[in-house]
Amino acid sequence: MTKKAKRALIIFVRNPEKGKVKTRLAKTLGEDQALAIYKALLAKTRTVAEGVDALRLLFYSVQVREDDDWPGSKFEKRQQQGNDLGERMAHAFEVALNLADAAIIVGSDIAQINTSIIEQAFAKLSSHDYVIGPALDGGYYLLGMKRPSPELFRGMEWSTNQVAKITQERILETGGTLAFAPTLSDIDFAEDWEKHGWEI
């Protein structure tokens, strides 16, 4: 029997295709700029993830790509499975927690994310059942746990400002203990991007 890893880092990415990523950004900046911004965010996420000491599981939205910028030597590549975001995340955690004792999922559109935030979130899982990193828009950019918890994802109305709040309530209803990572901003609109002053 293969020994479990201590930690697994789940990264959800969209296949970077023009017109299919950062659609809210594209409405004001255009599809080319939106795609360029998403590729910059992917590069930032990849660099951060490579600095985390964990089994790295990369889940693609549409198609697994072996010939992209994510090296197969550092990332185990898989396909997202499920009819909505909740089902896909529940499945990813089931996979990750079959391979590791604790798992954290992060999105790929957080300009402020860094290795230290993820490492500290893993550290908090040593004394808590769950950890959540709230986003300023009411969602979350990071979620961690030590057992599969599909009840956190069922029947959730995604992309609203209540997602983090409802998730926290569901965690507390399970009797689990909850720790928090810093609140960060994700990049959905032009003003979110402009705050960071990155050049493309």
MDAnalysis code that builds the backbone (N, CA, C; Angstrom):
import MDAnalysis as mda
import numpy as np

u = mda.Universe.empty(600, n_residues=200, atom_resindex=np.repeat(np.arange(200), 3), trajectory=True)
u.add_TopologyAttr("name", ["N", "CA", "C"] * 200)
u.add_TopologyAttr("resid", np.arange(1, 201))
u.add_TopologyAttr("resname", ["MET", "THR", "LYS", "LYS", "ALA", "LYS", "ARG", "ALA", "LEU", "ILE", "ILE", "PHE", "VAL", "ARG", "ASN", "PRO", "GLU", "LYS", "GLY", "LYS", "VAL", "LYS", "THR", "ARG", "LEU", "ALA", "LYS", "THR", "LEU", "GLY", "GLU", "ASP", "GLN", "ALA", "LEU", "ALA", "ILE", "TYR", "LYS", "ALA", "LEU", "LEU", "ALA", "LYS", "THR", "ARG", "THR", "VAL", "ALA", "GLU", "GLY", "VAL", "ASP", "ALA", "LEU", "ARG", "LEU", "LEU", "PHE", "TYR", "SER", "VAL", "GLN", "VAL", "ARG", "GLU", "ASP", "ASP", "ASP", "TRP", "PRO", "GLY", "SER", "LYS", "PHE", "GLU", "LYS", "ARG", "GLN", "GLN", "GLN", "GLY", "ASN", "ASP", "LEU", "GLY", "GLU", "ARG", "MET", "ALA", "HIS", "ALA", "PHE", "GLU", "VAL", "ALA", "LEU", "ASN", "LEU", "ALA", "ASP", "ALA", "ALA", "ILE", "ILE", "VAL", "GLY", "SER", "ASP", "ILE", "ALA", "GLN", "ILE", "ASN", "THR", "SER", "ILE", "ILE", "GLU", "GLN", "ALA", "PHE", "ALA", "LYS", "LEU", "SER", "SER", "HIS", "ASP", "TYR", "VAL", "ILE", "GLY", "PRO", "ALA", "LEU", "ASP", "GLY", "GLY", "TYR", "TYR", "LEU", "LEU", "GLY", "MET", "LYS", "ARG", "PRO", "SER", "PRO", "GLU", "LEU", "PHE", "ARG", "GLY", "MET", "GLU", "TRP", "SER", "THR", "ASN", "GLN", "VAL", "ALA", "LYS", "ILE", "THR", "GLN", "GLU", "ARG", "ILE", "LEU", "GLU", "THR", "GLY", "GLY", "THR", "LEU", "ALA", "PHE", "ALA", "PRO", "THR", "LEU", "SER", "ASP", "ILE", "ASP", "PHE", "ALA", "GLU", "ASP", "TRP", "GLU", "LYS", "HIS", "GLY", "TRP", "GLU", "ILE"])
u.atoms.positions = np.array([
    [0.846, -1.197, 0.000],
    [0.000, 0.000, 0.000],
    [0.882, 1.247, 0.000],
    [0.587, 2.168, -0.887],
    [1.374, 3.392, -0.988],
    [1.133, 4.276, 0.224],
    [2.214, 4.785, 0.788],
    [2.101, 5.657, 1.948],
    [1.490, 6.992, 1.534],
    [0.573, 7.486, 2.357],
    [-0.066, 8.766, 2.070],
    [0.929, 9.918, 2.209],
    [0.751, 10.926, 1.358],
    [1.484, 12.174, 1.551],
    [0.879, 12.903, 2.752],
    [1.640, 13.795, 3.337],
    [1.100, 14.583, 4.447],
    [0.145, 15.658, 3.946],
    [0.492, 16.238, 2.795],
    [-0.271, 17.390, 2.327],
    [-0.467, 17.330, 0.816],
    [-1.630, 17.759, 0.377],
    [-1.918, 17.877, -1.057],
    [-2.431, 19.281, -1.343],
    [-1.907, 19.881, -2.392],
    [-2.366, 21.194, -2.843],
    [-3.128, 20.999, -4.153],
    [-4.398, 21.379, -4.141],
    [-5.260, 21.284, -5.321],
    [-5.293, 22.645, -5.997],
    [-5.017, 22.670, -7.292],
    [-5.113, 23.912, -8.055],
    [-6.123, 23.701, -9.174],
    [-7.147, 24.535, -9.210],
    [-8.125, 24.506, -10.290],
    [-7.739, 25.554, -11.327],
    [-7.639, 25.131, -12.577],
    [-7.333, 26.075, -13.648],
    [-8.328, 25.898, -14.789],
    [-8.584, 26.991, -15.454],
    [-9.325, 26.940, -16.711],
    [-8.319, 26.831, -17.857],
    [-8.652, 26.060, -18.863],
    [-7.785, 26.038, -20.036],
    [-7.778, 27.440, -20.637],
    [-6.589, 28.038, -20.807],
    [-6.515, 29.447, -21.229],
    [-6.846, 29.629, -22.712],
    [-8.134, 29.812, -23.001],
    [-8.586, 30.004, -24.374],
    [-9.311, 31.341, -24.493],
    [-9.021, 32.053, -25.548],
    [-9.627, 33.359, -25.789],
    [-11.149, 33.251, -25.790],
    [-11.789, 34.152, -25.051],
    [-13.240, 34.185, -24.995],
    [-13.849, 33.273, -23.941],
    [-13.006, 32.448, -23.284],
    [-13.528, 31.478, -22.312],
    [-12.983, 31.693, -20.904],
    [-12.130, 32.701, -20.722],
    [-11.593, 32.986, -19.390],
    [-11.805, 34.461, -19.076],
    [-12.018, 34.736, -17.796],
    [-12.159, 36.114, -17.330],
    [-13.153, 36.899, -18.191],
    [-14.358, 36.336, -18.347],
    [-15.340, 36.940, -19.248],
    [-15.823, 38.300, -18.736],
    [-15.850, 38.465, -17.399],
    [-16.268, 39.777, -16.871],
    [-15.199, 40.838, -17.147],
    [-13.941, 40.435, -17.082],
    [-12.857, 41.348, -17.468],
    [-12.949, 41.693, -18.945],
    [-13.252, 40.681, -19.750],
    [-13.276, 40.873, -21.202],
    [-14.313, 41.907, -21.633],
    [-15.384, 42.057, -20.851],
    [-16.434, 43.015, -21.222],
    [-15.912, 44.449, -21.259],
    [-14.909, 44.740, -20.430],
    [-14.377, 46.106, -20.397],
    [-12.991, 46.212, -21.033],
    [-12.197, 45.149, -20.960],
    [-10.818, 45.214, -21.454],
    [-10.617, 44.509, -22.794],
    [-11.597, 43.713, -23.202],
    [-11.456, 42.956, -24.445],
    [-10.933, 41.550, -24.170],
    [-11.223, 40.644, -25.088],
    [-10.866, 39.235, -24.894],
    [-9.359, 39.002, -24.893],
    [-8.629, 39.727, -25.727],
    [-7.171, 39.533, -25.787],
    [-6.514, 39.921, -24.462],
    [-6.907, 41.062, -23.920],
    [-6.343, 41.518, -22.648],
    [-6.758, 40.596, -21.506],
    [-8.001, 40.154, -21.519],
    [-8.481, 39.243, -20.471],
    [-7.678, 37.945, -20.486],
    [-7.402, 37.430, -21.675],
    [-6.605, 36.204, -21.792],
    [-5.180, 36.442, -21.308],
    [-4.600, 37.574, -21.663],
    [-3.239, 37.895, -21.218],
    [-3.172, 38.002, -19.698],
    [-4.182, 38.617, -19.106],
    [-4.229, 38.749, -17.650],
    [-4.346, 37.374, -17.005],
    [-5.203, 36.519, -17.553],
    [-5.355, 35.192, -16.957],
    [-4.061, 34.394, -17.056],
    [-3.362, 34.512, -18.168],
    [-2.082, 33.807, -18.304],
    [-1.059, 34.319, -17.284],
    [-1.086, 35.629, -17.013],
    [-0.185, 36.184, -15.994],
    [-0.541, 35.645, -14.610],
    [-1.839, 35.536, -14.324],
    [-2.271, 34.983, -13.048],
    [-1.906, 33.505, -12.929],
    [-2.026, 32.761, -14.022],
    [-1.617, 31.356, -14.017],
    [-0.125, 31.228, -13.701],
    [0.688, 32.086, -14.316],
    [2.132, 32.040, -14.076],
    [2.442, 32.332, -12.611],
    [1.742, 33.306, -12.026],
    [1.942, 33.621, -10.611],
    [1.542, 32.433, -9.743],
    [0.395, 31.840, -10.031],
    [-0.079, 30.695, -9.261],
    [0.895, 29.533, -9.357],
    [1.415, 29.292, -10.551],
    [2.350, 28.184, -10.758],
    [3.625, 28.378, -9.928],
    [4.172, 29.589, -9.944],
    [5.388, 29.878, -9.178],
    [5.138, 29.688, -7.685],
    [4.008, 30.187, -7.206],
    [3.658, 30.047, -5.790],
    [3.514, 28.571, -5.425],
    [2.785, 27.812, -6.254],
    [2.542, 26.399, -5.964],
    [3.840, 25.598, -5.929],
    [4.751, 25.932, -6.819],
    [6.020, 25.200, -6.856],
    [6.820, 25.391, -5.571],
    [6.545, 26.474, -4.846],
    [7.246, 26.723, -3.597],
    [6.618, 26.057, -2.388],
    [5.484, 25.397, -2.574],
    [4.790, 24.739, -1.463],
    [5.219, 23.278, -1.393],
    [5.571, 22.829, -0.203],
    [5.991, 21.441, 0.017],
    [4.749, 20.564, 0.166],
    [4.272, 20.054, -0.960],
    [3.050, 19.245, -0.955],
    [2.949, 18.476, -2.271],
    [2.117, 17.454, -2.279],
    [1.718, 16.816, -3.522],
    [0.836, 17.814, -4.258],
    [1.207, 18.165, -5.486],
    [0.481, 19.201, -6.220],
    [-0.420, 18.561, -7.268],
    [-1.719, 18.784, -7.115],
    [-2.714, 18.201, -8.018],
    [-3.337, 19.315, -8.841],
    [-3.109, 19.268, -10.135],
    [-3.594, 20.303, -11.043],
    [-4.819, 19.773, -11.785],
    [-5.956, 20.416, -11.575],
    [-7.208, 19.986, -12.191],
    [-7.613, 20.976, -13.279],
    [-7.684, 20.481, -14.513],
    [-8.051, 21.309, -15.666],
    [-9.567, 21.318, -15.861],
    [-10.084, 22.453, -16.320],
    [-11.522, 22.589, -16.510],
    [-12.037, 21.780, -17.698],
    [-11.260, 21.731, -18.765],
    [-11.754, 21.129, -20.012],
    [-10.901, 19.948, -20.458],
    [-9.618, 20.147, -20.526],
    [-8.747, 19.111, -21.103],
    [-7.378, 19.158, -20.436],
    [-6.884, 17.994, -20.061],
    [-5.532, 17.907, -19.503],
    [-4.521, 18.181, -20.605],
    [-3.588, 19.074, -20.318],
    [-2.555, 19.420, -21.287],
    [-1.189, 18.997, -20.762],
    [-0.525, 18.118, -21.493],
    [0.812, 17.670, -21.074],
    [1.903, 18.592, -21.599],
    [1.573, 19.419, -22.594],
    [2.602, 20.206, -23.281],
    [2.521, 21.692, -22.932],
    [1.991, 22.012, -21.732],
    [1.855, 23.419, -21.375],
    [2.971, 23.844, -20.415],
    [2.769, 24.955, -19.732],
    [3.817, 25.511, -18.869],
    [3.862, 24.889, -17.481],
    [2.962, 23.946, -17.199],
    [2.942, 23.278, -15.899],
    [3.702, 21.957, -16.024],
    [4.924, 21.861, -15.508],
    [5.734, 20.651, -15.706],
    [5.145, 19.424, -15.008],
    [5.042, 18.338, -15.755],
    [4.512, 17.100, -15.196],
    [5.364, 16.541, -14.070],
    [6.620, 16.963, -13.985],
    [7.482, 16.506, -12.903],
    [7.101, 17.137, -11.563],
    [6.354, 18.250, -11.608],
    [5.996, 18.963, -10.384],
    [4.497, 18.953, -10.096],
    [3.693, 18.649, -11.119],
    [2.237, 18.683, -10.962],
    [1.630, 17.395, -11.503],
    [0.782, 16.774, -10.693],
    [0.022, 15.613, -11.151],
    [-1.253, 16.143, -11.799],
    [-1.420, 15.878, -13.078],
    [-2.485, 16.517, -13.846],
    [-3.716, 15.623, -13.959],
    [-4.865, 16.241, -13.728],
    [-6.134, 15.522, -13.763],
    [-7.217, 16.396, -14.392],
    [-8.348, 15.774, -14.660],
    [-9.507, 16.462, -15.238],
    [-10.523, 16.727, -14.142],
    [-11.093, 17.923, -14.104],
    [-12.178, 18.198, -13.166],
    [-13.380, 17.327, -13.531],
    [-14.076, 16.819, -12.509],
    [-15.221, 15.936, -12.718],
    [-16.420, 16.474, -11.965],
    [-17.550, 16.627, -12.658],
    [-18.767, 17.085, -11.997],
    [-19.532, 18.057, -12.859],
    [-20.811, 18.259, -12.509],
    [-21.696, 19.101, -13.309],
    [-21.636, 20.575, -12.943],
    [-21.157, 20.886, -11.734],
    [-21.008, 22.281, -11.351],
    [-19.757, 22.412, -10.495],
    [-19.451, 23.633, -10.094],
    [-18.224, 23.871, -9.335],
    [-18.205, 23.071, -8.040],
    [-19.348, 22.982, -7.371],
    [-19.407, 22.232, -6.123],
    [-19.054, 20.771, -6.305],
    [-19.632, 20.136, -7.311],
    [-19.328, 18.726, -7.570],
    [-17.866, 18.544, -7.941],
    [-17.324, 19.499, -8.695],
    [-15.925, 19.379, -9.115],
    [-14.974, 19.518, -7.926],
    [-15.287, 20.439, -7.014],
    [-14.425, 20.595, -5.844],
    [-14.558, 19.400, -4.902],
    [-15.776, 18.918, -4.710],
    [-15.974, 17.751, -3.851],
    [-15.187, 16.562, -4.386],
    [-15.224, 16.373, -5.695],
    [-14.479, 15.277, -6.304],
    [-12.975, 15.462, -6.113],
    [-12.494, 16.679, -6.308],
    [-11.059, 16.941, -6.171],
    [-10.584, 16.666, -4.747],
    [-11.386, 17.069, -3.754],
    [-10.999, 16.801, -2.368],
    [-11.023, 15.305, -2.068],
    [-11.985, 14.588, -2.648],
    [-12.032, 13.139, -2.446],
    [-10.757, 12.487, -2.988],
    [-10.342, 12.912, -4.169],
    [-9.098, 12.401, -4.762],
    [-7.897, 12.755, -3.882],
    [-7.818, 14.028, -3.498],
    [-6.655, 14.508, -2.747],
    [-6.545, 13.844, -1.383],
    [-7.681, 13.667, -0.699],
    [-7.639, 13.114, 0.652],
    [-7.520, 11.596, 0.649],
    [-7.615, 11.004, -0.515],
    [-7.259, 9.591, -0.668],
    [-5.747, 9.430, -0.786],
    [-5.082, 10.541, -1.154],
    [-3.636, 10.511, -1.367],
    [-2.853, 11.187, -0.254],
    [-3.537, 12.035, 0.540],
    [-2.843, 12.836, 1.548],
    [-3.712, 13.001, 2.792],
    [-3.084, 13.366, 3.902],
    [-3.789, 13.532, 5.172],
    [-4.552, 14.846, 5.260],
    [-4.092, 15.852, 4.530],
    [-4.747, 17.165, 4.532],
    [-4.657, 17.746, 3.131],
    [-5.670, 18.516, 2.737],
    [-5.682, 19.077, 1.381],
    [-6.201, 20.500, 1.416],
    [-5.626, 21.317, 0.555],
    [-6.050, 22.700, 0.368],
    [-6.264, 22.939, -1.114],
    [-7.359, 23.620, -1.435],
    [-7.609, 24.028, -2.816],
    [-7.419, 25.533, -2.927],
    [-6.799, 25.947, -4.021],
    [-6.670, 27.374, -4.315],
    [-7.111, 27.624, -5.746],
    [-7.639, 28.814, -5.971],
    [-7.989, 29.229, -7.312],
    [-6.751, 29.730, -8.049],
    [-6.938, 30.110, -9.291],
    [-5.787, 30.535, -10.105],
    [-5.903, 31.995, -10.533],
    [-6.703, 32.789, -9.796],
    [-6.892, 34.189, -10.199],
    [-6.717, 35.148, -9.021],
    [-5.778, 34.811, -8.133],
    [-5.521, 35.635, -6.949],
    [-4.137, 36.260, -7.075],
    [-4.098, 37.520, -7.422],
    [-2.804, 38.179, -7.636],
    [-1.987, 38.264, -6.350],
    [-2.660, 38.299, -5.187],
    [-1.968, 38.476, -3.911],
    [-1.511, 37.173, -3.273],
    [-1.842, 36.047, -3.857],
    [-1.493, 34.770, -3.245],
    [0.025, 34.620, -3.171],
    [0.499, 33.983, -2.113],
    [1.928, 33.676, -2.025],
    [2.113, 32.367, -1.275],
    [3.338, 31.854, -1.342],
    [3.631, 30.556, -0.746],
    [3.400, 30.577, 0.751],
    [3.752, 31.676, 1.398],
    [3.609, 31.772, 2.848],
    [2.155, 31.616, 3.290],
    [1.229, 32.210, 2.554],
    [-0.188, 32.101, 2.907],
    [-0.636, 30.646, 2.882],
    [-0.204, 29.914, 1.859],
    [-0.597, 28.507, 1.750],
    [0.076, 27.667, 2.828],
    [1.354, 27.902, 3.074],
    [2.069, 27.168, 4.122],
    [1.417, 27.421, 5.490],
    [1.057, 28.656, 5.761],
    [0.414, 28.979, 7.039],
    [-0.965, 28.324, 7.147],
    [-1.666, 28.228, 6.016],
    [-2.972, 27.564, 6.025],
    [-2.814, 26.077, 6.332],
    [-1.808, 25.440, 5.753],
    [-1.541, 24.040, 6.086],
    [-1.202, 23.896, 7.569],
    [-0.418, 24.827, 8.098],
    [-0.061, 24.770, 9.517],
    [-1.309, 24.855, 10.397],
    [-2.271, 25.675, 9.995],
    [-3.503, 25.816, 10.772],
    [-4.324, 24.531, 10.752],
    [-4.184, 23.737, 9.690],
    [-4.905, 22.466, 9.628],
    [-4.352, 21.448, 10.618],
    [-3.174, 21.684, 11.154],
    [-2.641, 20.757, 12.153],
    [-3.416, 20.840, 13.459],
    [-4.104, 21.965, 13.681],
    [-4.864, 22.131, 14.923],
    [-6.339, 22.467, 14.684],
    [-6.753, 22.533, 13.428],
    [-8.154, 22.798, 13.086],
    [-8.613, 21.807, 12.024],
    [-9.921, 21.618, 11.936],
    [-10.473, 20.701, 10.934],
    [-10.539, 21.321, 9.544],
    [-10.736, 22.651, 9.508],
    [-10.894, 23.355, 8.243],
    [-10.145, 24.685, 8.301],
    [-9.790, 25.182, 7.134],
    [-9.254, 26.534, 7.018],
    [-9.862, 27.155, 5.771],
    [-10.210, 28.438, 5.859],
    [-10.805, 29.121, 4.717],
    [-10.109, 30.463, 4.510],
    [-9.890, 30.809, 3.252],
    [-9.339, 32.109, 2.895],
    [-10.420, 32.921, 2.192],
    [-11.079, 33.828, 2.888],
    [-12.165, 34.592, 2.275],
    [-11.658, 35.548, 1.191],
    [-12.490, 35.778, 0.193],
    [-12.216, 36.795, -0.819],
    [-13.073, 38.025, -0.525],
    [-12.603, 39.170, -0.974],
    [-13.307, 40.422, -0.687],
    [-14.711, 40.450, -1.287],
    [-14.934, 39.652, -2.326],
    [-16.249, 39.671, -2.972],
    [-17.252, 38.741, -2.298],
    [-16.858, 38.125, -1.183],
    [-17.781, 37.247, -0.466],
    [-17.607, 35.776, -0.768],
    [-16.759, 35.455, -1.721],
    [-16.428, 34.061, -1.992],
    [-15.210, 33.648, -1.176],
    [-14.508, 32.626, -1.641],
    [-13.244, 32.275, -1.011],
    [-12.253, 31.847, -2.076],
    [-10.962, 32.084, -1.788],
    [-9.899, 31.717, -2.729],
    [-9.137, 30.491, -2.266],
    [-9.381, 30.064, -1.023],
    [-8.649, 28.934, -0.432],
    [-9.591, 28.209, 0.515],
    [-9.544, 26.884, 0.464],
    [-10.301, 26.067, 1.398],
    [-9.494, 24.813, 1.686],
    [-9.382, 24.471, 2.964],
    [-8.627, 23.284, 3.343],
    [-9.385, 22.426, 4.327],
    [-9.099, 21.124, 4.311],
    [-9.784, 20.181, 5.192],
    [-8.960, 18.907, 5.331],
    [-9.380, 18.068, 6.295],
    [-8.674, 16.804, 6.533],
    [-9.545, 15.584, 6.267],
    [-10.788, 15.800, 5.933],
    [-11.677, 14.692, 5.526],
    [-12.598, 15.191, 4.422],
    [-12.990, 14.316, 3.489],
    [-13.918, 14.754, 2.441],
    [-15.202, 15.292, 3.063],
    [-15.662, 16.429, 2.566],
    [-16.837, 17.091, 3.136],
    [-17.750, 17.589, 2.028],
    [-18.371, 16.665, 1.289],
    [-19.210, 17.075, 0.151],
    [-20.373, 17.955, 0.563],
    [-20.765, 17.899, 1.858],
    [-21.889, 18.715, 2.320],
    [-21.587, 20.213, 2.246],
    [-20.318, 20.566, 2.161],
    [-19.965, 21.984, 2.051],
    [-20.280, 22.548, 0.663],
    [-20.450, 21.679, -0.310],
    [-20.556, 22.119, -1.702],
    [-21.934, 21.920, -2.323],
    [-22.765, 21.077, -1.705],
    [-24.054, 20.747, -2.314],
    [-25.008, 21.932, -2.293],
    [-25.704, 22.151, -3.401],
    [-26.764, 23.141, -3.451],
    [-26.311, 24.571, -3.227],
    [-25.016, 24.817, -3.460],
    [-24.496, 26.171, -3.260],
    [-24.746, 27.016, -4.509],
    [-25.188, 28.243, -4.301],
    [-25.311, 29.180, -5.415],
    [-23.974, 29.910, -5.528],
    [-23.184, 29.532, -6.528],
    [-21.830, 30.042, -6.670],
    [-21.839, 31.452, -7.263],
    [-20.715, 32.132, -7.137],
    [-20.541, 33.489, -7.668],
    [-21.499, 34.488, -7.030],
    [-21.780, 34.295, -5.740],
    [-22.534, 35.300, -4.986],
    [-21.667, 35.758, -3.816],
    [-22.103, 36.805, -3.142],
    [-21.322, 37.331, -2.017],
    [-21.613, 36.610, -0.705],
    [-22.331, 35.489, -0.796],
    [-22.668, 34.717, 0.400],
    [-21.922, 33.388, 0.497],
    [-21.110, 33.068, -0.487],
    [-20.495, 31.734, -0.546],
    [-19.624, 31.450, 0.675],
    [-18.729, 32.377, 1.028],
    [-17.849, 32.145, 2.177],
    [-18.656, 32.049, 3.471],
    [-19.637, 32.935, 3.636],
    [-20.464, 32.945, 4.848],
    [-21.219, 31.630, 5.004],
    [-21.846, 31.172, 3.932],
    [-22.605, 29.925, 3.998],
    [-21.672, 28.744, 4.250],
    [-20.501, 28.756, 3.628],
    [-19.537, 27.671, 3.834],
    [-19.090, 27.624, 5.290],
    [-18.818, 28.785, 5.873],
    [-18.435, 28.831, 7.291],
    [-19.559, 28.272, 8.169],
    [-20.802, 28.640, 7.873],
    [-21.936, 28.142, 8.657],
    [-22.047, 26.630, 8.542],
    [-21.846, 26.101, 7.341],
    [-21.942, 24.656, 7.150],
    [-20.834, 23.927, 7.914],
    [-19.631, 24.510, 7.922],
    [-18.522, 23.905, 8.669],
    [-18.862, 23.838, 10.153],
    [-19.379, 24.931, 10.696],
    [-19.698, 24.974, 12.125],
    [-20.845, 24.020, 12.459],
    [-21.755, 23.821, 11.499],
    [-22.859, 22.875, 11.711],
    [-22.354, 21.448, 11.830],
    [-21.216, 21.149, 11.213],
    [-20.645, 19.799, 11.312],
    [-19.956, 19.582, 12.659],
    [-19.782, 20.666, 13.420],
    [-19.035, 20.563, 14.669],
    [-17.542, 20.692, 14.472],
    [-17.119, 20.987, 13.250],
    [-15.696, 21.118, 12.964],
    [-15.141, 22.453, 13.427],
    [-13.839, 22.485, 13.650],
    [-13.175, 23.732, 14.030],
    [-12.634, 24.415, 12.781],
    [-12.650, 25.739, 12.795],
    [-12.347, 26.512, 11.593],
    [-11.302, 27.582, 11.884],
    [-10.296, 27.669, 11.025],
    [-9.295, 28.731, 11.081],
    [-9.383, 29.540, 9.791],
    [-8.767, 30.731, 9.808],
    [-8.884, 31.627, 8.672],
    [-7.514, 32.003, 8.117],
    [-7.430, 32.060, 6.795],
    [-6.305, 32.675, 6.102],
    [-6.674, 34.141, 5.853],
    [-5.711, 34.980, 5.456],
    [-6.028, 36.398, 5.213],
    [-7.097, 36.572, 4.132],
    [-7.860, 37.628, 4.238],
    [-8.835, 37.981, 3.203],
    [-8.103, 38.648, 2.038],
    [-8.324, 38.149, 0.821],
    [-7.656, 38.681, -0.367],
    [-8.690, 39.022, -1.442],
    [-8.232, 39.707, -2.468],
    [-9.085, 40.073, -3.602],
    [-8.794, 39.165, -4.784],
    [-9.842, 38.657, -5.422],
    [-9.610, 37.959, -6.682],
    [-9.767, 38.951, -7.830],
    [-9.468, 38.500, -9.019],
    [-9.451, 39.399, -10.181],
    [-10.626, 39.058, -11.087],
    [-11.709, 39.812, -10.951],
    [-12.887, 39.588, -11.782],
    [-13.201, 40.767, -12.693],
    [-12.839, 41.969, -12.238],
    [-13.188, 43.173, -12.989],
    [-11.934, 44.013, -13.238],
    [-12.030, 44.948, -14.178],
    [-10.877, 45.763, -14.554],
    [-10.279, 46.480, -13.355],
    [-11.152, 46.996, -12.462],
    [-10.631, 47.735, -11.306],
    [-9.853, 46.825, -10.356],
    [-10.215, 45.517, -10.307],
    [-9.452, 44.577, -9.475],
    [-8.022, 44.457, -9.995],
    [-7.907, 44.371, -11.309],
    [-6.589, 44.233, -11.934],
    [-5.772, 45.505, -11.768],
    [-6.423, 46.634, -11.984],
    [-5.706, 47.927, -11.947],
    [-5.140, 48.205, -10.566],
    [-5.782, 47.699, -9.505],
    [-5.286, 47.912, -8.151],
    [-3.883, 47.329, -7.973],
    [-3.572, 46.265, -8.728],
    [-2.319, 45.567, -8.529],
    [-1.176, 46.142, -9.359],
    [-1.516, 46.959, -10.350],
    [-0.490, 47.669, -11.102],
    [0.455, 46.769, -11.886],
    [0.015, 45.569, -12.229],
    [0.877, 44.692, -13.027],
    [0.898, 45.163, -14.477],
    [1.998, 44.891, -15.136],
    [2.097, 45.159, -16.572],
    [2.017, 43.853, -17.334],
    [1.304, 43.873, -18.444],
    [1.178, 42.675, -19.311],
    [2.067, 42.870, -20.528],
])
